[in-house]
Amino acid sequence: MRRAIVIGLDCAPPRILYEEFREELDVLGRLVGDGVRYVLRSSDPPITIPAWAVMATGKTPGELGLYGFRHRRPGSYDEIYIANSRLLREKPLWVDLGRMGYNSIVVGVPPSYPPQPMKGYLISDFITPDPSKQYTWPPSLKKEIEALVGPYIFDVVYRSEDKDRIVKELWEMTDQHFRVLNYLAKNKKWDFLWFVEIGVDRVHHAFWKYWDPKHPRHVENKYSDVIPNYYRFLDEKIGELLKNIPRDTVIFIVSDHGAKAMKGAFVINQWLEEKGYLKLKRKPEKPGERFNAQNIDWEKTIAWGWGGYYSRIFINVKGREPKGIVPPEEIGEVIVELKEELEKIRGPSGESWKTKAYTPQELYPVTRGDPPDLMVYLDDLSWRAAGTLGWNDLYLPENDTGPDDAVHDWYGVFTIYDPEGTLERGDRGLINIIDVRKTIESIILEKR
C-alpha cells in the first residue's frame, strides 16, 4: 500500500478552492494546481451526513439507511433519532484497510461517534455530544489527547448573531484539531490518515453573505474577510501538517458537498396547510411556532414536512402512523399529486423554480432504515425548507432556526496530488461521490 492522507474540507466548493482563492493559498493552491482535479457531485441529499459515509463506503444513502442528520422514529409523529456510527451498515475504507493489516488514523469523519473498534486510532466527529463522552479508539487515546490540548472541541455554535465569538471559537477549534493531527502523524504508526475539518462548513454558514457579493442580502463590513482569512489560516495549518508526513505520501483533498448563497426559506408546512394536506387544530399564536404534533388534526391530515437544507415529507399512512388516514394502496397517487404541486411552486416574485421531488426508491437501488416518503430540493437547493408555522408569508428572507447565510450545493472538490508524478495533472471533469472510495483504493493499493 502507498501511504496516503485524505484532507477533508467539509463544504468546500470549487468556486473557492479551484477558482477564487487558489492563487492566494500557498499549500492548497499548489496541491490543486499540480494535482488531478475533479468536480465532485455530492450525494442525494448533499448533506454532511450521509455524504461522508457515502464517500467512505462507496454505498448510496439508501443502502446505508442514512438520509440526514436526524431521522423519524417509525410509528411516531414527533420522535426522532440522530444518525451515528452504529447505524452505518457498510464498512468504511479504513476498516477494510485494517483487515489487510494497515494502520489508519481517522479524525472527525462523520458519522464516527460512538467510536468503533479499528486497526489504528480514531477521534469521533461533530455529532459527539461533549468531551465527557468516550470519543476515541482505543479508549486510552482520550487521556493522551486531553493531556495535549485539554477537552476536545468537536464543533462551534455557528447559528448566532455573536459573530465575534464565532470567529474566536472557529480559530480555536481549528488550531486544536491540527495540534492533535500533528501529534498523531508524528507519534503513531499509520499507513492511511483521513481527517475532516468541520470549521470550513461553519465559516460558510455564518459568514457567506458578508463575503459573497452575489448574496441577495450581501453586507460589506468587518466580517467580509472572515472566509478568506479562515482559508489562509487553514492553508497554513495544512502546510504545517504536511511537513510531518513522508514526502512520498499521496494527498487527496476532498469535500462532501459545496456551498452557495441561501436565497431564503420556504415554509413547507404552511404550504401543505394551504393546499389542504395538513390540518391544524388551532392557528399558531405567533410567527415561527414550532411544529407540534399535538396541534395537528391527524384524522384530516394527509402529509406533513420537515425543514432543513432539503425537505422531507411524510404521508400519514393508515396502519403505519398512529392516526393514519391514507390507505396504503393510495400512497402512490398521493405522491404523484404532491410531486406535481411541489414542482409548480414559483418564487416570491413569480419566478420559475427548479424544484425537484423524489421518492427514495427513485434515487437508490435499495432503501434501508427509515426513509421519508418524499425528498424535496427547493429551487435546486437555493431555498431551504422551514418547518415552522404562523408566518405571514411562505417566503422567509432568513432561516427560521437561527442565522444561516449559505445552503448546500451539489458540487464539491476532489483533487489527487501524487508526489511521484505517476498521474497526469489537470482537470478531469465530474466524479460522483460514490466513486471516490474506489478511486482512492485504486491509487493507494495500486490497482490498475
N, C-alpha and C positions, 0 to 999 in steps of 0.2 A: 504494500500500500504506500502511496505517496502521502506525506504529511500534508494536512490541509487545514485552513481556517475559514470559517464562514462568518462574515461580518454582516449581521442582521440589523438593518436600519428600518425600524417599523414605520411605515407610511411614507418613505422617501419616494418622491415622484421623479420621472425622467426630466421634467421641466427644470427641477432644481439641480439634480446631480449630473445630468448629461448636458445640460444647456447653461442655465444662468449662473450657476456657482462653480462650474467646472474649472474655469481658469483661476479662480480665487483659492481653490483648495489644493495645497501643495501635495498632500498624500493621496487623497481620494481622486483628485484631478489627474494625477499621474497614473494611478492604477486604472482608472476608467479610460484614459487616453491611450494607454498601452495594452489594454485588455480586449477581450472579446465581449462586445456589448449587445445585450438583448433588452428589448422592452418586454416586461413580464405582464402577462394577462392574468389577473388575480382569479380567485375562486368565486363561485356563486354561493353565498354572498361575499363581497370583498371586505371582510371583517377580520380583525386580528385573530379572533377565534371564530371560524375554523382555519383561516388561511395558512398560519404557520404549521398547523398539524397536517394540512393537505400537502404542503411542501416537504415536510419531514417523512411522511409515509408514502407519498405518491398515490394517495387514495382520495376520492371525492368526499365532500361533506356528507353526502348521503350514505356512503359506505362507512364513514366514521361515526355517523349519528350526531354530528355537531353542526348546528345551524346558527350559532351565535354564542354570545357570552352567557345568556340565560335561556332557559327552556321551560315550557309549560308542563307542569306535572299532570300526567293523564288522569282524566276524571275530575279535574278541578278547574274552576274558572279563574282563580286568583293565586294558586300556589305555584311557585317557580323553584327551579334548582339551577345552580351555577355549574357551568362546564368545568371539569377538572381532569387531571391526568388519569384517574381511574376509569373514566368513560372512553378513553382512547382505545378504539377497538383494533387498531393495527399498530405494529411495532415501528417506531421511528428509526431513522437511519443509524443512530448511534447504538441502539440495542443490537441490530444486526451486525454492525461492525464489531461489537463486543463478543458476539458468538464466534467471530472469525479470529478473536484473540487480540483485537486492537483496543487501546485505551482512548476514551473520549473525555473532553471537558465540555459541559453544557451549562450555559448560564442564561437564564431569563427567557428561554424559548417557550412560548405559550402552546398548550397548557401543560405545565410541568409541576404544578402543585396538586396534591402532595407528591414529594419526590419518590420515584420508583427505583428499585434496585437496577444497577447498571455496572458495566465494567469501566470504572473511571470516577469522575467527580461531577456533581450536579448542584446548581443553586437554582431554586424554583423561580417562577415568574411573577408578574404583577397581580395575579389573582390570589397570591398568598395573603391571608387575612392580616397578619402582622408578624414582626420578627420574633414574637414569643413562641410561634409555632415551629415545628420541626421542618426546616426548609432545605436541607442538604442531603446529598448522598455522597459518601457514607454519613451517617448521623454525626460522627465525630468532627466532620469538617466545619460544622456550625461554630464550635468553640474556637477553632482556628481562625475563621473569618472574623468573628467578633473580637478576638484579640488583636486583629489587624486594624479594623475600621470601626468597631463598635456595632450597634444594632444596624442590620442591613436595611437599606432603603429600597423598597420594591416599586414605588410609584409616587407621584405627587398629585395633589388636588389641583386640577387644571381648569375646571369649570368654576371660575371665581373672578370677581371684579378686582381682587387684590393682585394686580399684575406684578408688582414689585416682589411680592412674596413668591409668586410662581417662578420668576426669573431666578431668585436666590435658591429656591429648592431644586429647580431643574439642574443648575450648575453643580450644586452639592451632590445630588443623586448621581449624575453622570460621572463626576470626578471619583466618587466612591466606587462605582461599578468598574471603572478602569484601574483603580488601585488593586481591586480584587483580581481582575483579569490578568494584570501584570504579575501578581503574586503566583497565581495558579500556573501561568505559562512558564514561569521561571522555576517553580519548585515542584511541579507534579509531572509525572510521566504521562505523555499523551501523543497520540497519532492524529487525532481529529479534534478540533475545537470549534464549537458553534455557540455564538452569543447573539442576543437581540437587545438593542438599546431602545427601550420604550420612550425615552425622552424625545426622540425625533417626532413621534406621533403627538406627544403632548404639546410640544412647542408649536406645531402646526395648528392644533385646535385652539390654542389660547391666543395666538398672535397673527393668524393669517390675514385678517382684514387690515392690520397695520402695515403689513409688508406688501401685499398684492394690490397693485393699482387697479386691477380688473374686478376686485371685490365690490359688490353692489353697495357696501357700507364702508368703503375704504376710508381710513383716517390716517393722516400723516402726523406722527408725533414721536415722542422719545422711544416708543416701542417698535417703531418701524424697522429698526436694525436688530431686533432680538433674534429673528430667524437666521439672518446671515451670520450674526455673531455666534449663535449656537453652533452652526455648521463649522465655523472656523475653529471653535473650541473643540468640537468633536473630532475634527480633522487632526488637530494637534494630539489629542489623546490616542487616536488610532495610530498615528505615527510613532508615539512612544511604545505602544504595544507591539508593533511590528518589529521594533528593534530587539524585542525579547523572543522572537521566533526564528528558527533557522531560515537562511536565505532561500533555500530551495522549496519552501512551503508554497503550495498552491493557494491562492487567495480568491475567495468568492465574495462578492458584495451583492447583497440582495435585500429587497423589501417585499413585504407581503401584499401591499396594495399601494396606491398613490393617494394624492390629496388634491382638492380643488376648493374654490370658494363655495360656501354654503349660501344659496340664494334665499333660503328661508325654510320654514317648517309648515307642512300641510297637515291640518288637523283631521286625521283619518277617522277617528270615532265620531266626530261631529258630522263628517261627510256620510258615514254609514247611517247615522241617525236621520239626516236629511233625506236620504234615499229610502228610508223605511226598513233597513236591515237591522237596525239597533233600536230598541225601545227602552226609554228611561222611566223609572217610577216617579221621579221628580226632576225638575230643571236644576242644573247646577247653581249654587248660591253665589259663586264668584268665578271670574275667569281663571283658567288654569287648574280647575279642580281635578284631582287625580281620578283615574278610572276606578270605580268602586263596584265590585261585583254585587254588593248588597243593594245597590241602587239601580240594577238592571232588571227589567221585566223579562226574565228569561223565557217565560211562556209565549212571548211575542217576538223574541229576538232570533234572527237568522244568523247573524255573524257579528264578530267584534274584532278589534285590531290592536296591535302593539305598535308603539312608536320606536324610533331608532334610525340608524342610517339607512335601513330599509324597513319596510313594514311587513309584519307577519299577520295574516288574517286567518281566523279560526271560524269554522262553521259549527253552529250549535246543533250537533247531530243527535238524533234520537237514539238512545241506547248507549251512546258514547259519553255524552255530557249528562250531568245530574238532572237537568231540566231540558234536555234536547228536544227540538221540535221538527228538525229536518229529517225525513225518512232517509235511510242510507241509500236507497235507490234513486233519490233525487239530488244527491250531493253533486254529481256531475253537471246537472242542469243549473244548479245554483252557482257553481264555479264558472261556468261559461258566461252566465249573465253578469257576475261580478267582474270578470276579466274585461268584458266589453265596456262596462260602465267605468271601470278604473282607467282604461286606456283612452277614454273620451275626455278625461279631466283636462282642462286647459288652465293656463296660468292666471294670475290676478288681473292681468290686462287683456285677457282673452287670447294670449299667445299659445301656440301649439306646444305641447309637451311630448317628450319621448318616453312616456311611461310604459313599462312592461310588467306584466303579472304572469307568474308561472306557478304551476303545481310542482312540488319537489320531484314528482315522478317524471316530469318533462325534462328536468335538469340532470338527474342522476340515474345511473343504471340500477342502483339499489337505494332504498330509503329506510335506514335503520333508525333506532332511537325514537324521538318524539318530534317529528317534523310538523310545521304548520300546514294548513290546507292551501294557502296561497302565499307566495313571496312577491312583494311589490317593490319595484325600483321606480321611484317617482322622478320623472323628467331626467332619466339617465343618471340618477343619484344626486342631481344638483339640489334637490329639495329633500330634506329629511322628513320623517313622519313624526307627528306629535300625537301622543296617545291621550292627552288631557282633554278636558271638556270645558264648556262655558265661555268660549271666546266669541267675540262679536264678528269674527271673520274666519274663514277657513285657511287664510294665508297669514302666517306669522312672520315678521321680519327677522325674528331671533328664535333660537332654540327654546323650548318650553321647560327644560330641566337644568338650566344654567348656561352661562355664556359659552358659546362654541362658534368659532369662525369658519371652520372647514368641514367638508364632508369627504368621505372616501371616494376614490376614483378607481376605475378598473385597472389602471396601468401603473405598475411599479418598475423596478430595475433588477437586472441580473447581469453582473459582469464577472468574467473569469480572467484572472491575471495569473499567467504561468511564467514564473521567473526563468524557466528553462527554455522558453520560447518555442515550445512544440505546437502551439496553437496560433493560427493566423489571426492577428488582431483586427478590430474594426466592427462595424455594425452588422448584426446578423438578423435583424427584424424581430418578430414576435416569438416568445416562448410561453407556453401555458404553464402555470404554476405547478400543475400536476406532473410535469415533465422535469422539474428541477432536480428532484432526487436522483432519477436515473442518469441525468446529465452529470451530476456531481460524482456518482458512483463510477460512471464510465471513465472519468478522468483519474480519480484517486486510486481506483482499482485497476486502471489501465485496461479496461475492457474495450477492445477495438472491433 
